Amino acid sequence: MNYLLGAFKPACNISITFTDGKNRKQVPIKKDNGQTVMNPLFQSQETIAGKVCIEPYQGKKVEHNGVKVELLGQIEMYFDRGNFYDFTSLVRELDVPGEIYEKKAYPFEFSSVEMPYETYNGVNVRLRYVLKVTVTRGYAGSIVEYQDFVVRNYTPQPPMNNSIKMEVGIEDCLHIEFEYNKSKYHLKDVILGKIYFLLVRIKIKNMDLEIRRRESTGAGANTHVETETLAKFELMDGAPVRGESIPVRLFLTPYDLTPTHKNINNKFSVKYYLNLVLVDEEDRRYFKQQEITLYRLKEETS
Amino acid sequence: MRRLAGVEDEEKWLAEGIAGIQHNAFFMHRALDANNLREVLKYSALMLSELRTSKLSPQKYYDLYMRAFDQLRQLEIFFNDESRHGLPVVDLYELVQHAGNILPRMYLLCTVGSVYIKSKQAPSKDVLKDLVEMCRGVQHPIRGLFLRSYLAQVSRDKLPEIGSDYEGDANTVMDAVEFVLQNFTEMNKLWVRIQHQGPGTVREKQEKERNELRDLVGKNLHVLGQIEGVDLDMYKETVLPRVLEQVVNCKDELAQYYLMECIIQVFPDEYHLQTLETLLAACTQLMVEIFSQPTVDTKIVLTQLMDRLSNYAASSPDVLHEFLQVEAFAKLSNAIGKVIDTQIEMPIVGAMTLFVSLLTFTLRVHPDRLDYVDQVLGACVVKLSSVPKLEDARAMKQVVALLSAPLEKYNDIVTALTLSNYPRVMDHLDDGTNKVMAMLIIQSIMKNDSCISTADKVEVLFELIKGLIKDLDGTDTEELDEEDFQEEQNSVARLIHMLDNEEPEEMLKIICVVRKHLMTGGPRRLPFTVPPLIFSALRLVRQLESLGGDITGEEVPTNPRKIFQILNQTIEVLSSVPCPELALRLYLQCAEAASDCDLEPVAYEFFTQAFILYEEEIADSKAQVTAIHLIVGTLQRINVFGVENRDTLTHKATGYSARLLKKPDQCRAVYACSHLFWVDDLDGNKDGERVLLCLRRALRIANAAQQMANATRGSSGPVTLFVEILNKYIYFFEKGNPHITPSDVQSLIELINTEMQSDNGNTTIHSDPFFTSTLRYIRFQKQKGGLMGDKYDLIKL
């Protein structure tokens, strides 16, 4: 049986390493099969350089029609699985057709790559960056190896960042005024605010603040919207009386958030909302949703 | 719904809650042992989630809370040790806030917060402020109260009070006060809110539950009272106004009442004294505001305040000047006046309670200001006059307390007698209470042995106790309990002996006053009250006598003759009762006293009265016997009478004696009369012949009695009468009555012997012990020899 197995095995082992792979920050990425793997982190305009190593298995040689490495930025819709839309595609030819008898390393470099979008793993859509090495072969089919990497782009502090302040209510039943200190939060930010009860005629059981993510994919009639609640944070327990003000302090760190994405390549958008929910004793829910913008702030220390 | 669930269900839920806590605590401890912060936080949050229940009553919830509390102590130790969890405390402070549920989050935050303060990595005031602010998220009354009480507890030793490690730099005692005040305010709001929840039907239960929770709220005030560095100024400027603001604004009677009580209890007395005005203003404000709900007991608050201040004043005399300085009395008096004026609805008992407290206060603080005391009583009179006749028993009790207070304080009724409003207050009591009060007054006098020594005071006193002295209008005498009545009258009798003055003149006045009052007492009282009066007067007579008799002359009103006139009239009144036996005794007493004063006609007059009574009023034969013996006894001792008067009286007496109904009584009375003729003094009247006559007559009667007994019963009975007469013979024989000869004695002894033999007929000698001992006496005297022995030798046995 051994020889049979050997027949289906790839003829060589391909590995892709980054130049500064040892020092580069690694971030976890969830794969399709649910496992989390660590991938190196890049940002736009960085030079992506490294080495591709091709090592034929013992006593084998690899005949090929050329070796190339591609840097791809892909968007994958889950309703259209397996079909990738490449919004970025760069190629470097590494070798002319020939034969490889022993381990051979090819350095490569994509300098100052424009990577406008962040890596994103959503419910219905995925945006990923990948290095793809192809050893083109005629009869036996090409040998392909992928190496994912993550792109995160940092945004400076927005110059304008107004607070969100609003009075809402149901006539003669409930009037509240809420205030969140900003409308734009970075991912390690903390939401501060206050809920002020102007009128309370219902028996409130508790009040939660939710962070909701709205992911819309496709366009026009095919638009697909998926909403997830990422955080459910109890702000208040029990029934307040008129005049009571309840503090809000929600740390964003523990939640798996991404920056707000607006119309990424006409394929999808990701928006975030703060949803203030009041639940009464009959479990009726009263809520008010406010969009917030999330952005990624360059971390000072790292 | 908790409200509808039974006790059993509650027990079940509590058990479940406890099990939940224990379960998660177990895992938490494992994580603690492994120093695994993440797991620790996870399981501690789960454990604390058990406190989110709404199903338990406060008491059961407290049980649950305490179990969680114990676990949190372990957690705090862990948080305290950075080497174990590896995070700076500031990060920890953020980390615990990631918890999704607010209640566990807040408990953890408070726990870490206390560690944070302890680490001094942040100013304690900032942390405290943050904690007390964040706790607002828990609006459920019971859960919120317990959470905040947890906060109060963990922060208690970390307040930046003076002398603590956390004070200094930017952290002042003011921050500590601010923190506690805020926590207090929020807790009070939560506490008050309980009453607004749930339907009215469970109101009572809610009230009960709230009562169980009140100490959680009050604890804050306690802490405030204990914070080092809260000086009078701060208390005056910040603490008290803020607390009072909360009290007044919460518009909840239970809370208002309890909190005022707390304020009064926890803060030092001198602060109260210095802020008296503010405090009283708040009290009156409360009174006015809750005008429609007279159930609230602001008066109790006032009462407590005054009691507290009274005790403070009593504790050390050094502070008294402070009271004067702030004019405490005037302020209190004003406040009470205001309260009573504005709250017309207030039951009279409430007003009285206030007055009692004010009076107690006055007596303690201004013992020398009788005018204050009188002022309080005056206010009380005004209030009492404005309402119809007092009927509330509790109010009555308060009035009694009010009136008793000065008695107890001064230990001297005399002081109380100078209070002009005192009797006016008493007028408002109903008859029964009036009597009780009168008894109290008398008891006070007795207890303190105080002597009332002027007629004016006696007048006032009797005015006070008039409930005992005479029947008040509308009293149904039938209803009175006989024993109580006697007790009361005995007290009055005792009281009369306490009225005393060395000055005969004043004493006479006193007696006249007393007499005037007692004469109104009616037939039921006179038998009790007249005798002490008589004896009191007789004492005066004897006093005058010892001063040398009638030295001041006839023109002076205080002379025995005059007194005897009064006495005569007084005893005469008894005839209306009627109570002849008593009157007779009193006449005899007077007669004897008159005799001692050498007032023959007076003594004679008294005897005459006594004899008239005997003849006209004393019909009962037993009473007659007693009366005769009394008359004889008295007459025998009196030596003032001239021969003629004496003869008349003795003749009468012997005459009465012989006319007694029963023979033995006759016999005894007659031989008693023999003493009338033989006064064993040096210059006494000694009429031996008439003595012998009396004795012979007695013998005759004894014989007749013997025979009568023989005839009616067939046996003559004992020879007692003879033996008694024999003894009289022997007495006079010894005294040297020449008419009593040894042979008389001898023949009498033989007579007795014969009698005894005939009596016992067939039987052998049955000796009479009296007789035997009499004979033994004779033998003894014979043997003794000497003068007496010689005399006795003549008697042959």
Chai-1 contact restraints between the chains, C-beta under 6 A:
chainA,res_idxA,chainB,res_idxB,connection_type,confidence,min_distance_angstrom,max_distance_angstrom,comment,restraint_id
A,F233,B,G100,contact,1.0,0.0,6.0,A-B,restraint_1
A,E234,B,N101,contact,1.0,0.0,6.0,A-B,restraint_2
A,E234,B,I102,contact,1.0,0.0,6.0,A-B,restraint_3
A,L235,B,G137,contact,1.0,0.0,6.0,A-B,restraint_4
A,M236,B,G137,contact,1.0,0.0,6.0,A-B,restraint_5
A,M236,B,Q139,contact,1.0,0.0,6.0,A-B,restraint_6
A,D237,B,I102,contact,1.0,0.0,6.0,A-B,restraint_7
A,D237,B,L103,contact,1.0,0.0,6.0,A-B,restraint_8
A,D237,B,V138,contact,1.0,0.0,6.0,A-B,restraint_9
A,D237,B,H140,contact,1.0,0.0,6.0,A-B,restraint_10
A,G238,B,Q139,contact,1.0,0.0,6.0,A-B,restraint_11
A,G238,B,H140,contact,1.0,0.0,6.0,A-B,restraint_12
A,P240,B,Q139,contact,1.0,0.0,6.0,A-B,restraint_13
A,I246,B,R136,contact,1.0,0.0,6.0,A-B,restraint_14
A,I246,B,G137,contact,1.0,0.0,6.0,A-B,restraint_15
A,P247,B,E133,contact,1.0,0.0,6.0,A-B,restraint_16
A,P247,B,M134,contact,1.0,0.0,6.0,A-B,restraint_17
A,P247,B,R136,contact,1.0,0.0,6.0,A-B,restraint_18
A,F251,B,Q97,contact,1.0,0.0,6.0,A-B,restraint_19
A,F251,B,H98,contact,1.0,0.0,6.0,A-B,restraint_20
A,P254,B,H98,contact,1.0,0.0,6.0,A-B,restraint_21
